[in-house]
Amino acid sequence: MPFTGALRAGWPASPWGSTLERSKKRKDALMAEPETPKLMVDAVVPSEEGEVLLIRRASDPYEGQWALPGGFVEVGETLEDAAARETEEETGLKVEIVRLVGVYSDPNRDPRGHNVSCAYLARVREGEPEAASDAAEVSFLDPSTVELAFDHEKIVADALSGGAPPTY
């Protein structure tokens, strides 16, 4: 007959389970996935006239306000591919990524929660602007003439300054 520990010796069973069960629970607790920010991208697409491609948001947060095209990165996708995909999904334009503008990580930048955005400067390869996906409207506008959602005013300023990519 196999050894059954305390029960075999006449001791009461533990209300917390066997040593093996308790060890497994501790291991599971230690192996739990950490809570981390979600990863996003934004694209700054300037026109030759000095305007910037903007979308009017079709949903909250900031429904009705102007913003850069962008969104969440999908699993298995590079940041650059995500920026190009989100821009095409929201504006109908195929873009080429030029360079990283910066990484924007202020925990309060997005009312939906802690979302970190990697912003890219891009240029139009083909297509005509047409609102789709999360955009109610799309247009090339002078960004100083409209109120931008999120921290997009800072992102546009950084993109157009041409300096080294900042991190916030």
N, C-alpha and C positions, 0 to 999 in steps of 0.2 A: 504494500500500500504506500502511495507517495506521501511525503511529508507535507502537512497543511499548516505549518506554523503554529500560531497562537491557538487556533481552534483545536488542534491535535493535543496541545498541552493543557487544554481546558480553560484557556483565557478567553474573555469575551471578544467578539469580532469588533473591529474599529468601525465607528459610525462614518468615517471618511473613506472607507474602502481599503483594499489591500495596499501594501507598500507599492506594488507594481502599478496599481490604478492611480495612486497619488503621484507617483513619479511621472506617469504619462500625462496627467493633468498639468503638472508644473511645466513639463516640456512643451505641451501645446500652448500654454500661456506665454512662455518665453518665445515661441516661434510665431506668435501672432504677427500679422502684417502691420507695419507702422502706418499711421495715418499721415499722408503726405499731400502737398498741394497738387492740383490738377494742372496739366501742361497745356498751354494754348499758344497760338501764333496770331500775329497781326501782320498785315502787309501795307506798306506805304508805296503807292503807285502814283508818282507825279506825272503831270502832262508836260508837253513842251512849253505850254503857256504859263507854267508855274502853279497850276491848280493841282489838287490831290483827289484821287478817286475815293469817294465816300459813299457809304450806304446809309439810308434812313432805316433804323431798326424797326422790324415788324413785330417784335415781342419784347417783353420784359427780360432783363432790366433795361431801362432807358428806352422803352418803346417810343417811337416817333423822333428820337434824337439821331443826329448824324454820328457815324463811327467809321473806323477803318474796317475793311473786310478782314475777317478772321474767325477763329473758333478753336475748338478742341482738337488736339492731335489724337489720331487713332492708333491703336496698338499695332506695331509693326511698320509704322510710317515714319519717315525722316521728318524733321522740322521743316526743311525746305519744301518737301513734297506736300506737307500739310498746308503750308502758306499758299502754295500755288493752287492746291485743290480748293481750299476755302474761298480764295479770290474768284476762281472760276464758278464755283457753286453759287456764290452770292451776286456776282456781277456779270457772268457770261464771258469774261475776258480770260484768255490764256496769257499767263505772265511768265517771265523769266526772272528768277531770283538773282539780284545783283550782289547784295552783301547783307550781313547781319547789322541791324541798327542798334540793338541792345536787348538786355534781359530786364524785365520789369517784374519785380517780385514783392512789392508792397502788399502785405496781407490784406489791406483794406482797399485795394484797387478795384475789386469786383464785389458787388453786394451779394453775389451767389456763394461766396466763400473764397478761400485762399487759392487763387489761380495765378500761376506764373506764366507770363507771356514772353515769347521770343519774337521780336519784331524784325521784319525784313524789309529792305528797300527792293522794289521790283519794277520791271518795265513791261509794258504791253507788248506781247508777241503777235496776237491776232484777236479779232472779235470786235463786237460793238457792245457797249454797256447796256445790260438788260437786267433789271432786278429779278432775283430768284431766291430760293431758299429762305434765309432769315431776313432778307432785305425787302422793304416795301417800295424803295426807290433807290436808284443809283445815279450818281452824277460826278463829274469832275468839278470841284468847287474850290474857291479860295478858303482854306481852313480857318483863316482869321475872321471870316464873316459869319461863321456859325458856331454854336456851342457843341463841342464834341463830348461824347460819352466816355466813361471810364477815365483813363489817364492818356487818352489819345492825343491831346494837345501836346503833351511832353514828348510822346513818341514821334509825332510829326516834326516838332522842332529839332529833335535829335537827328532824325533822318535827313532833314534838309540842311543841317549844319555841316554834314560831311565828315565829322570828327570820328575818333575811335569809338567803337561800341561801348556805351556805358552799361553799368549794372545798377539797378535801383532796388 
